Amino acid sequence: MNRIARTLFSLVSLTVFSLSLYGAGNGLPYEFKYGGKVYKGYEGTIDGTLKVSVVRAEHPEFDQSEYTVWFENVGDRPSKVLEDVYALKTTFKGSSPVLRGCLGDHVNYYTQYSRDLLKEDVTFTSTEGRATHIVFPYFDLVHGNSGTRIALGWAGTWEAKFSAKGKVTTVTAQTNLGLKGVLLPGEKIRTGLVVMMDYESRDENVSVNKWRAWFMKHNLPKADAQGNELQPFCTTCFASDTGLPNTDGSISETYYTWQRTLSYLVREDFIPDFRWFDAGWYSDPAGNSVPFDGNWWATTGSWELDPVKWPDNTFRESNEACHALGMKVLVWFEPERVTDVPNLCRNYGYKSEWGIETPHCITSNIGDPECLAWTLGRITRMMEMNDVDLYREDNNSDPAAAWKILDSRDEEKYGLPRQGINENKCIQGHYALWDGILDFCRRHGKCTFLDSCASGGGRNDIESLRRSIPFMRSDYDRTTIPMRLQQSAGFNKWVPFHGSSTKETVGQLDRSSVAPDLYITRASLLPVWNSGAAFTHNTKLDMDVYRRNRSIWKANSHLLVKDFFELTPWHGCDDTSLWTVFAYNDPQTCEGILLGFRGETCEAGTCTVKLPFVRTDADYTISDDDTDVVRTVSGKELSDGIELHLDSPRSSLLWHIRIVEK
């Protein structure tokens, strides 16, 4: 029994907890009310109607355990009311409890926090239907001389509360907020996935890197049907190189623009792993071509190639040309939001009742099995016809308002409470859509992972990340380097495999006319390297610099999925007067890198940092990427503190650190 189990097993007043793969009735720390009665950790069937079952897993080598609770009406009549469902409701013992973590993407940009729970209760609530858009359902709870990491796998609404009194910390978490309804015969809903991991320390580095190692081994999806591990990769979008107006995405790409870009990339030896084909490639639901400077957002739904931009078989031909060079192709979709429902119905077999209109958009009800099947069919048809390797999903709307409308319709139809039922169906539909796409990809030799996007980083809950990776963790990463460094400091502690932009501009969609310098390049070092430019249309473009930048990424990419260390105190992007220093280290090979950044307004030319990953009884070589100078330093000196020096603000350094073999 791991320490999570031992700790919670002793708290009989709340629940008994043992995350074993074997047997039932283990009293997991969930709770619900059914027919007015509270049930804690219950498994079985109530009144011959409500079947409660649990899916469990654990990885003892990481002290990690997880579960999901399912509720199913196995009777022949509507169930009683199910409400007050807590995916997690328990306590942890230990003095001086502290909650650490980061916030979500939009408006918060993965801002880090550390809260003393003896001084304040902490509550995080996500109500709009994109789980990581504002807040982040990942929590690092320190209690006593140890801690527990907690993550909620649910792509919809959720709430988590933390409070402490003395040496006991209470944690409650709900997914599918406001659930209060009956299940119809045969209907089945679930809680979010609850993931927990123990660690024996108050040191955040211990917590972070145990989690990262578990994530890479057990949560990251595989690269292909053969089960090969995902390796860092690079992408390039051709849309900046068309010479045509481009409002965003790939709306400016057409059958006569790609050859010029691809030929140039071949000539310049700059072939990426993925060609990135983004929004704007489709005709509108009426079948009309969308102008290059048109509105890609207001014309989604058909998932049919624009026949003016891509006549006949021309898009497939462009993809086959990429494949011949060893490139894969990813394509953008946004299936949960539709436009022009009458024409979707008229031209593509959509049904009007699937489109739920709210003040801001029309949400497609993929909780309806028939709508889900239609959506999956449209996507896989496009991928198969055009030999597309990878599915990129976006969601530029908050669907919770549509779910409430569906609940109201149900209540009117059945005369029974149905609050929250349709969110559950739609989130199940969302995961099922992804599973259907992945199954298609497995059977056709394509990528068995997806690209997760929802206005940037809005859909990166832990269960979604079992199927996907964020090629771009945020839309706001497409701006300044202080923003990028702020995001890396928080996001890297939870999601090891992801990417960002590799440019620096004031606005998200601004184009850079120059190749990124070393400061930008080093701040952009992540497992996914997204690089693009107006390759043939910018006559001043220095491809030697682009090749150098990608070579720097490639030389270090294997370390970017290993242990991560934030070596300077966290600060937000508004404060450019400080240093930011990160390190990555492979604990197996004792190879690492150190990345130091002197802020744009930083007056201090030096910064001293301690390297917590070195062995004090060993020596290390430090190789400076800028000077090629190699020196030997004792592990004790690196552990006690070593001084970094940069001559001017807005400058950087990259050191390679290797143990000296005896």
Secondary structure, 3 states (H helix, E strand, C coil): CCHHHHHHHCCCCCCCCCCCCCCCCCCCCCEEEECCEEEECCCEEECCCEEEEEEEEEEHHHCEEEEEEEEEECCCCCCCCEEEEECEEEEEECCCCEEEEECCCCCCCCCEEEEECCCCCEEEEECCCCCCCCCCCEEEEEECCEEEEEEEECCCCEEEEEEEECCEEEEEEEECCCCEECCCCCCEEECCEEEEEEECCCCHHHHHHHHHHHHHHHHCCCCCCCCCCCCCEEEEECHHHCCCCCCCCCCCCCCCCHHHHHHHHHHCCCCCCEEEECCCCECCCCCCCCCCCCCCHHHCCCCCECCCCCCCCHHHHHHHHHHHCCCEEEEEECCCEECCHHHHHHHHCCCHHHEEECCCCEEECCCCHHHHHHHHHHHHHHHHHCCCCEEEECCCCCCHHHHHHHHHHHHHHHCCCEECHHHHHHHHHHHHHHHHHHHHHHHCCCCCCEEECECCECCCCCCHHHCEECCCCCHHHHCCHHHHHHHHHHHCCCCCCCEECCCCCCCCCCCCCCCCCHHHHHHCCCCEEECCCCCCCCCCCCHHHHHHHHHHHHHHHHHCCCEEEECCCCCCCCCCCCEEEEEEEECCCCEEEEEEEECCCCCCCEEEECCCCCCCCCEEEEEECCCCCEEEEEHHHHHHCEEEECCCCCEEEEEEEEECCC
